[in-house]
């Protein structure tokens, strides 16, 4: 059942996941925005606005406050002090105006491998740090090795912080520790997106990549966005994985089937979380209700299905 | 294991099916043909075929099935007999040169309309490759039934006479060959006489399927059931069952299916490989653009860049339950109800292979009822005549599962 409505206020709304936005600058019409808010009230949906860089016309700023909302903003937005989530583009300018809100850092894998230490100061500024790769689908075997090493290095920092009584949250390492079942993106299941063209899409990426719009109350083949209808994912225990239906569609042509790259990166993170959990527990009691993360002999659950 | 002579092995997972779409041209314009984009322009070059072969044979670890079926289809494949001859020569030389495990465990397979079967070049090719050949000629039954659908593209004239003249030569060369018959709505009244006609031509195995497309009219199921019952009476009363087979009747269809133990996909798309004139790879020919009415081609790679394995993952993880609506999962007569992954894709509401098309539902149920009649009648006859045990011992093979 839908619970969230993401509203892209502009074609330039800051990308907050794997996709890129458009530079055309078209704004969602004011009437479109009002219709969307009415729809959100009728369907009991929580609204999440995605802001562009730069300012918005004054009447928009007024209308968006007509419903309770979450504001996703670029880190350099003139309204960043009012943001509920801040989005950083790369590692070159990590000087947040506001602390205490979740951060998302979007970057390329090479940037991450080279400068991942720049993330460390953020662990104590934000309740949750997410790193999202712009080029996840380009990971290759060499990258997987580097990724494993970098996550091991970051784990040491996080272990030290936990040992000192702090509990930083970092999507690539700690999310999995807290989960005993899948918690994925759920675009098309719990979340739907309204784009600047006034139409609904499964998620922002579907809009920006030219996929067809959908009827939010009558999505065709809706079951395919759900875990039970994803043959690889329903057997998987990389519970923190985004299970990105857009990347699925892009790489395998099916929204319910992840690519090799998405599975392997998620399993490298899962295994790093397993080691981190064990390391933290050596310092004392930690998440006693959660079982250890199991040993597995694969990085791509597809291999298990083929067997 | 002697793969070449082992029918089970050729049908099961031990053989890889690799299809060359050598041409998209055909002399005929059959009314039920699913190839909606046939044309005279897209003819495979030898260079493209060679690149495909080099790619496949150089990856023995990935293509590790015990045997291979090199399949040639069109349009009409024998329109390109010179090219096919050259491809087959190259295949044999390369499999030998590379000491490939498929050497001597391969088959060249053709589905042809039979029109130019007698021609010198085709016959020369058959003579040269006979030991490794399997050829199916499509003939739909009586002249009336055949010419209802299988007509020349230019004149609209029926093709029966030009095909049937080649049947004796074909049977002489391939005595155990079977034919494939496709049934559409207009063909139903002619099923019985057509199968019996094919038997009379000496064809011992008749593989029939109804088209998967949503073309069935009200009442077609009852007509179909009646035809199959009348055919059952003829086969049993005249004891054709001793030497002839018809794929409509099978002891294994019409049962409920276990949701855990019988959850496999029906179709082999994705385990097969198809390549066309442009050098594009497909999970099956049915995913090439000329086969699709509504959807975009599902290209999984090409002869230059190779196969994108991500695009095969949906096929290789597809199971029966995930793609079936609840009514199919709960169906009391589910076994034997077929589907074509390509038609599922083409007919789906979104571009997915995970939505099973159910247009044949009522036709399958009609088939199951007639099938029940057939086996009940046959077994009772055999028991009354004291021949049941003997029949079970010498039971003919179940016909091939065909798509």
Interface residues (C-beta under 8 A of the other chain):
Chain A: X220 X221 X224 X229 X231 X232 X251 X252 X253 X254 X255 X256 X257 X258 X259 X260 X261 X302 X305 X306
Chain B: X298 X309 X310 X311 X313 X314 X316 X317 X318 X319 X322 X348 X349 X350 X351 X352 X353 X354 X355
